[in-house]
């Protein structure tokens, strides 16, 4: 290739590379994270450890505290809490409200729907005061729970997310909180997919409010979870979408407009579904492999892992995924049920992704002395175990 042509070719390649990079995937928000729920793999991330004000995404933890008490039998959906003047005042101050009145006796179920669907700050205070005596005490419960589930960069100072410098979190922590909600309260979590809530309010006609989550009105499989807005943080959204038994969870903050929040969140989730596959490797406590046994009353023993195992890989790259059971075998009997007998290793393009302990699915007794002698001779002569 002569020099002028070579220079033109080099310039063209540089231009093409620059153009290609300019079209690389991005989301119009300063902080974003996207995760495959089943595998836990982060598919996209941008400044997800930045400290933010979570706004109404705080209400996810408010709901978790109530859900936990309901699950443990310490609170019922029918139980009623008294509306205080502090709670009522929020509905007269321009905040998102359920529009409850001072002295109302409101059921926990209606308060939860007022919080989750209508994003009512008044409902948050009523629930907090009913559970803990005061919003301040309830906030301590929220922060304690956050620490317990691994939210290491979060502090809650109120139940609603109203602007307070001491009410802060990160997208990574909100992702942890969202996953905890979905995993631990599958029945109660359905409140987050309801598109409207009607409150038969005191002193007026019933008021119906729609869910603030814009993705619930799109045909994309969204089933939650919570929007947020503060002037300092702008628009935020924690979202969950299910398609073909796959779930993706996204959290993003700092969208400039409501339209950006909706459009860019859909773009992010669609990108995750179209560019990656979730592969089931093993189910918790179910046999996955037969391993050879030496001097046992059975020639093999089934092995299992004690957790569900999923891996997320790029589309059409399943052939690059390899699963190997490694063990020192044949395994000499006796073998006890639930004894570790090997390691399951998952590789992608010869790179080790994860490894998991393999446990024995059953007991395997040792054969008697005569049988052991015969097996040993057989092995020495034929190499057959």
Secondary structure, 3 states (H helix, E strand, C coil): CCHHHHHHHHHHHHHHHHHHHHCCCCCCCCEEEEEECCCCCEEEEECCCCCECCHHHHHHHHHHHHHHHHHCCCCCCCCEEECCHHHHHHCCCCCCCCCCCCCCEEEHHHHHHHHHCCCCHHHHHHHHHHHHCCHHHHHHHHHHHHHHCCCCCCECCCCCCCCCCCCEECHHHHHHHHHHHHHHCCCHHHHHHCCEEEECCCCCCCEEEECCCHHHHCCCCEEEEEEEEECCCEEEEEEEEEECCEEEEEEEEEECCHHHHHHHHHHHHHHHHHHEEEEEEECCCCCCEEEEEECECCCEEEEECCCCEEEEEECCCHHHEEEEEECCCCEECCECCCCEEEEEEEEECCEEEEEEEEEECCCECECCHHHHHHHHHHHHHHCCC
